[in-house]
Amino acid sequence: MMTKRYYQYVSDVADKKILTCKKIQQAIKRFKNDLKASKKADFPYTFNEKKADRVISFIEALKHFEGQYAGKPIVLENWQTFIIANLYGWVKKTDGTRRFKKAYIQVARKNGKTILMSALALYDVLTEPGGQAVSGATRRDQAAISFNNVVNFIKQNSSLRELVSLYRTAVVNPKLSSKFEALSSEADKFDGLNPSLAIIDECAAQTSSTLVDVIQSGMYSRKEALLLEITTASSNLQSLGKMEYDAASKLLADITKDETYFTIIYELDDKDDWKNDKIYLKANPNLDVSVSLENLTNARDEAMRAPYKETEFRTKNLNQWMSTSSSWIQDKYWQRCIKSKKDIDLSNLLCVGAIDLSKRVDFTAYTKYFYEPKKKKFIAKHQFYIPEGQIEEKMKSDTLQIKTWINLGLIKATPGETVDYNYLYKDVADDLKNYKLTELAYDSYMSGGLEDKFSELITMVPVPQGTKLSVPAKDWEAAILSGELIDDNPVMRWMVSNAEVRYGATGLMQIVKPETNKNSKRIDGVITSIMAHTRLLANVMSYDPRSAEDIEKELEKSISTIDY
């Protein structure tokens, strides 16, 4: 008789026929120990294969609805049957009700965790009298993923369509008075919530436990309620997901005990080299099934070329919890930009400026970006401003180079304890005379009267900050890595070395100062460079550098060649 797949998985992991991380080995050891203990009278639980097999068979009667497997029956991998077997096979000896009331499942992106949980939600709707299955997440669109999966399962199966009714926000089984719906922390209220099964999708994005607390409190009256927390790792170390990860890790290590809590975590081990693609199976149990090794190695190579992408790759693809920020532009790449621009006449080149006004201790930064069409180069010029009263303080806290840079004219020290913006205004006025300065970009939240000062002289363009700079920042990075940027300013080299990247829950990046000594790290020139570059890109697309006389000559030449 063929060995059941979940037992086969246990055997393969225990015998090290499959490469797995320490926490998977701990989960297998726990299962084996529980099986052994279940033979004893004092152990309150037993493993019911029939219950486990019933759920597995149900899921494999469903069909894929997208991608290369669309229309084909789902075939669970051994590791997936192990999860299902634990959640549904372990029951109380006394009454046969569910053992595990809560589960924490962590696996890397694209390994099919959400679609698996969606199938369980549908199973609950079809089997639980008065059941109320819910999918919860930080955002409505994330919560709706499981709901949409269930709807697509039903649409592909005529028998299911006869059993349930589909509504815009709910799947209802009239015969059992059960339903499934999506919730999010954006919802106004959760009156009457009494879930039989709850899926918390991507709990690493949950910065508050409010949604989970409300859902869990509504489950207490149910004898077989199940809370499923599924996620991929994150850079948010203060999230609900990280708290659950820590608790689950202690449970697997046998530091704490909770017989009603199931957990399984696929990740790299602490001493593993993240660049070694031979160990990626540890975090991606569906490798070469739904996850392509080629795609993983391509993403790894990109992370090695652009180090700020390392955190995103390691958290989402290798399932490692990491700090919130990572270094961005390495100095070896920035040095490609340090080329002399003395021989380039900037006066006739298209130019865009950007200004970042300072708070009390930051630098005020004024950056101009020029475009040289023949060489296809972006050329940067910067002017920085600090108050004279802060020079000594900044020499101690920021860098000893402050006075040198002032003497070189790279930084202007204005009288007093705060920056005198009149020095900046004069520089902008001079540049309007000397260059083809067409726009000034600025942060609308720190405009400092810039609009009133220059709106009649030049087009003023507010540029959103924070994660809204994500795409412009990536464009600027691409210009650096491709050698398209010339910037020989030593103040900028220092500021670039201070810039780090943080990823939000949406995956967008934000340019930030390092957490350590952040009050002495300046990145103002980085921000103005990104603003100037993105606005210059927009202008270059619609700008013809040729003079009107040149254009007329070319037009006449073209006309003369036409054969009438």
N, C-alpha and C positions, 0 to 999 in steps of 0.2 A: 504494500500500500504506500502511495506516495506521501512523503512527509509534508505536512501542512507548511505553507510558505513562512508563516511567522515563526514556527519552530526552526525552520531551515535558516532563517535570518539569525536567530539566537545562536544556533550552532556555528554558522559561518563567522559571526563576530567573535564568539568565544574562542574559536580555533584560529582566529586571525587570518581567515581566508579573504576577508574584506578589510580594507584599510579604513579604520575609524579612529575618532579622537577618544580621549580619555573618558569624557562624559557619556559617550555612547556605550563604551565598555562598562561603565558604572550602571547605566540603565539596564543593560543585559544581565549583569550580575544581580541586580535587584529582582528582576523578573524570575531568574532561576532560583534565587533564594526563596522567593514567595511561593513558587511552585512546590518547592520542597517542604516549606512550612505549611502549605495548605493541606498536606496529608495528616497533619497533627490536629487533634481535637481542639486545642486552645487557640488556633489561628482562625479568626472570624470569617475568612474569605476563601472562595474556591474559584477555580478558572473553568468557565463554561464555554467549551469550544463551539457548541451549537449557536449560542448567542453571537459569538464573534463571527462565525462563518456566515450567519444570516446577513449581517451588515455588509460584510465583504462581498457577498453574492449580489446584494442589492446595488452596491456602487458599481459593480462590474456589469450590471444590466443597463446602466446609463451609457450615453454616447457623448464623445467629444463633439464640440460645436464650433471649433475654430482651429486654424493652423493645419498642419499636414495630416493630422489624425481626424479631422472633422468628419462626422458621420460614422466613425468606427467606435466599437464598444471600448469603454475604459478598461485597461488592464493594469491593476495595481502592482507596483514593485514590492518586493519582499519587505522592505523597510516600512512601507506604508501599511501593509497588512499587520505588521507588528504594532503600530500605533493604534489601529482600529481594534485589534484583538485586546489590547490592554484596556482601552476605554469602554468596550462593550462586553468583553469576556469575563472580567473580574466582577464577581457578585458576592453579596452576603450569603453565608450559609443558612442563616435563619429564614430569610424571606425571598432570596433571589434578586433583590434590588441592587442597583448599581453601587459598586465600591467607590470609584473615583468620581468626586464631585467637581474637581477642578483640574485643569491640565494647562501646562505651559509648554508650547512647542516652538522651538527656534530652529530655523533652517534658512539657508541662503536664498536669495532672490531667484525666481523662475524654477523652483523645484516643486511646484504644484501644491503648495500648502493650502492656498485659499480655495482652490477648486475642490480639494479633498474635504475641507470643512463645509463647503457649500452642499456637497452630497449628504453630509450628516444632517444639515438643516432640513433638507428635503425628506430624509428618512424620519426625522422627528415629526414633521407635519403629517406624514402618512401613517404613523404608528402610535402617536401619543394622544390619547383622548384629552381634549381641551388643551392641547399643547400650544405653547407660544414660543416659537423660535425667533431670535432676534440677532441681527448683525450690528455690532457697534464699532465706531471708529471716531477719530478726531474730526474728520471732515465727512460731509454727506457723500461725496463722490467715492471715497474709500469704502464707506459702509455699504454703498450700493453695489459694490463689485460682487459680493456673495449673493445678494438678491438677484442681480442680473444673471449670474451663473445658474441659479435655481430656475429662473424663468426659461432660460435656454434649454436646460435639461428637459423641462416639461414640454416645450414646443416640439421637441424631436421625438416624443413618445405619445402615441395615440391613447394608450391605456392611462397614462398619467393625466392627459388632458381631460379624460372623462371623470377623473377622481377629484381634481382640484379646479378652482376658479382663479383666474389671473386678474389682478387689479393693478392700478398704477403704482401703488405703494405696498401692496400685500399679496401674498399667495395664500389662499384659503381652502381648507378641506371641510366642506359643509357637513359631511357625515360624522366626522370626529370633533367638529367645532374647534379645529386647530388652525394655526396660521403662522406665517413667517413674514417679517418686515425688517427694514433697515432703519437703524437709529444712528444719531451722531451727537457729539457733545455740543453741536450747534442747535440741537433741538431745544425748544422752549421749556418743555416739561415732559415728565414720564408718568403721568397719572395712571394708576391701575396696572402698572407693569408687573407681570407675574411669569417670568420666563421659565420654560422647561429646558431650553438649550440656548446658550448665548455665545456668540463668536465675537471676541474682541480682536479685530483685525489690525495688525501693525501697532501693537501696544507700545512699541519703542517710540512712537510719535505722541503718545499720551503724556502731556506734561502735568496733568492732574488726574487724581483717582476718582473724581466725581462721577463720571459715567459708569465706571466699573462698580463703585460703591452702590449706586442706585440700582443697577442691574442685579448685583449680588443680594442686596437686601430684599428684592422682590422674589428671590428664588427660595427663600427659607421655608416657605409653606409647601414646597414640592419635594416629594420623597426621592425622585430620581433626576433632579435638575443637574445639568452639566454646564460648567463655565469653561470655555475654550479660549485661551489667550495664545494667539499665534503671532509671530513676528520674525523679522530679520533684525540683526544687530544695528546699532546706530552710533552716532557721535554725541547723542544727547544722554549724558551720563546721569542726568537728574530725572529721567523719565520713569514712568510706571514700568516699562519693559525692563529697564536696568535693575529696578528693585526686584522684579520677579525673577530675573536672571540670577541675581545674587542668592535669592531664597532657594531657587531650584538647584543651584550649584551646591549649596550646603546640604540639601536633601540627598542629592546623588552621592555626595562624599560621605554620607551617613553621619554628618555632624548634627543634623536635626531629623526629627521623625514626623511624618504626616502620612498615615495610611490611606488618606482619601485624595492625595495630591499626586497626579502623574506628570512626569516631565521627561522630555527628550530634547537634547541640544546637539546640533551638528555644527561643528566649528573647527578651526585650526587649534592645535595645542600651543601653549605659551611659548615654547622654544622653537616652533616651526618657522622656517623661512618662507615668508609670504610670496616670495618671487618664484618658488619651486612649484611648478605646475603638477608635479607628480603627487602632491599631497592634497590637491584641490577636491578630491573625492570626499575628504573628511567633512567638508562643509556643504558639499553638493552631492547628496546620495542619488540624485537623478542624473548624474553626469552621463553624457552621451545618450540620454533619453529625452529629457526636456531642456537640458542644459548642455551647450556645446563647449567642449574644451577649447576649440579654436577661438570662440568668442571670448572666453575667459582669458586666454593668453594674449589676445589682442588688447583687451581692456587692461591687463597687467602691463603690457609694453607701453601703452599710452600713459599709465600712471607713473611709470619709470621715467618717461620723457618729460612729463609735466607733474612734478611731485605733489602739487596741491590736490591732484586727483587720487592720490594714494588712499586717503581716508575714505573717500566714497567707494573705491574699489574694495578695500579690505572690509568695510562694514557690510556692504550690500552683497558682495560676491563671495567673500570668505567668511562672513558672519562673525567678525571680530568687533567687540566693543572697543572704541578708541576715543581719544580726547576730542573735544569739540572743534579744534582747529589744527591746521597743518601748514607748514611752510609753503610758500607759493612759488615765486620766481627765484630759482637758485642763481647765485652770483655768476657762475660760469656761463649761464645763458644771457644774463644782463650785460656781461662784458662784450657780447657781440654788438651791442648798441653803442658802445663807447668809441665812436669814430669822429674825427674832426669835421666840422661843417663850415670851416673858415672860407673855403673856396666856393661855397654855394651862395649865390645871390638870392636872398630870401624876399627881397622887396617886391618881386613880381609873382610870387607864388601864392596860391590860395591859402588862406590862413583862418583858423578858428581858435578862439581863446576860451579858457575856463577858469573860474575863480572859486576858491574855497575859503570863505572868511573864517577867521579863527575864533574859538572861544578864548578864555583867558590865557591858557597855557599852550595851546596848539600854535602851529605856524599858520599865517595867512599865505596861501599859495596862489600864484597867477601863472598859468601855463599857456603857451601858444604852440599850436601844431600846424606845421606847413606841409604841403604835399608837392613833391618834385615829380612830375609825370614822366619825364624821360627815364629817370632811374627807378621810378616807382617806389620812392622812399618817403616815409613820414619823418619829419625833422622837428625835434622838440626844443623849445626854449622856456626856461623857468625863471621866475623871480619870487623869492620868499621874503617874508616880513616878520620880524619879532620886535617886541618892545625893548628899548635899551635897558629898562629896569630889570629885565629878566635874563640878561646875558650871563651873569655869573651863575645864577641858578641853573640855567640850561647847560653851562659848561660842566657842572657837577652831575646833573641828572641825565642829560641827553647824550652829548658827545663833546669831547675836548676840541673838536674841529670847528666849533661855532665861530670863534674869533677869526680863524683862518678864512672861513667862508665869507664872513663879513668884509674882511680886507680885500678879498677877491671880487667883491660886488655881487656875489651870488645870493647873499641875504642882506636886506636893508634893515638896520636897527632904527626904529622910529622913537622919538622922544616919549618918555613917560612909562607907565606900567601896563598899558594896553596898546595894541597896534593902532597907529594913526592911519586911517584908511585914505587920507588925502594923498599919501605917497603912492598908494595903489592907483587912485583915480588919475594922478598925473601920468603914471606909466601907461595906463590904458589910453589916455588922450594922446600921448606921443605916438603910441603904436597905431592909432587910427590914421595918423598922418604918414607914417613911414611904411606901413604894410597893407596888404589887401585883406585886412581883418574884417570878416563878413558877419561873424556871430560871436556872442559871449554866452557860454553855458554857465549855469550856476545852480546851487542848491537852494530851492525855493524856501526851505525851512530856515536858512541862514542867509537871507538875501541882503540884509543890512543896508537897504536903500539903493542897491545896485540898479534896480529897474528905473527908479526915479532919476538916477544920475545919468544913465546911458541909453534909455529906451528910444529917445529921439535921434540918437546918433548911430545906433547899431541894433541889429536884431538880437533880442535877449531871449535865451531859451532855457527854461527851467528843466533840469534833469533829475528824475526821481532817484533816491539813494537806496541804500540797504540791498536787499535781495533783487531789487529792480535793476541794479547795475550788473546782474549776473551775466547776461548775454554780452553787453558792451565789454565787460572785463575779460571774457573769453576771447573776444575779437582782438583786444589789446594784447593779450598773451600770445595769440597766434602771430601777430605782427612782430613780437619780440623773438619768438622761436624761429620764425622764417627769415629773420635778418632784415625786415622791412623798416625798422625803426633806427634812427640816429639820435642818440641822447648822451652827450658827454658830460652832463652835470653831476659832480660828485655828491651833491646834496641828495639828488634823486637816487643814486646808487645806495646811499645809506637808508633812505626811506623804503626803497624796494626790499631791502634786507629785513625790514621790520614787518612787512605785510604778510599776513597769514589768511587762510581761508577757512570759513565755517560754513557748514551745510545745514540748512533748515529742514523741517519735516517734508517739505515739498521737493527737496533735492536741489533747490536753487542755492547758489553760493553767495556768500557775503564777504567782502574784504574787511578784515578786522586787525586790530593790534594784538600782539601776543598777550596772553593772560598774565605772564610773569613780567613785572615792571612795566605794565602797559602805559602808565602815566609818563614814562620817559621815552616812549617809542612814538615816532611821528610817521604818518603815512599820507599826509595832506597832498603831497605832490603826486602820489599814486592815484588818488581820487581825481584830481584835476586832469591828469594824463588820460584816464579812462574816459572822462567826460569830453575832453577835447578831441580825442581820437574818434569816439563814436559820432560826434557831430561833424567832424571833418569827413568821415566816411560817407555820411549822408549827403554832404555837399559835393564831394568828388563825383558821386554817381550822376549828378546833374550839371556838373561844371565842365565847360570846354575851355582849356587854357589858351587856345589860339586867339589871336587878336581878330577884330572884325575885318581888318585888311587881309589877313592870311586866309580867313574863311571865304572872303569874296574872290580871292585869286584861285583858290581850289575849286570853287563853284564854277568860275569862268572856264577853267581848264577842263572840268568834267563836261560842260555844255559843248565845248569845241570838239569833243570826241564823238558826239552823238551823230549817227548816220541818219539824216533825214530822208 
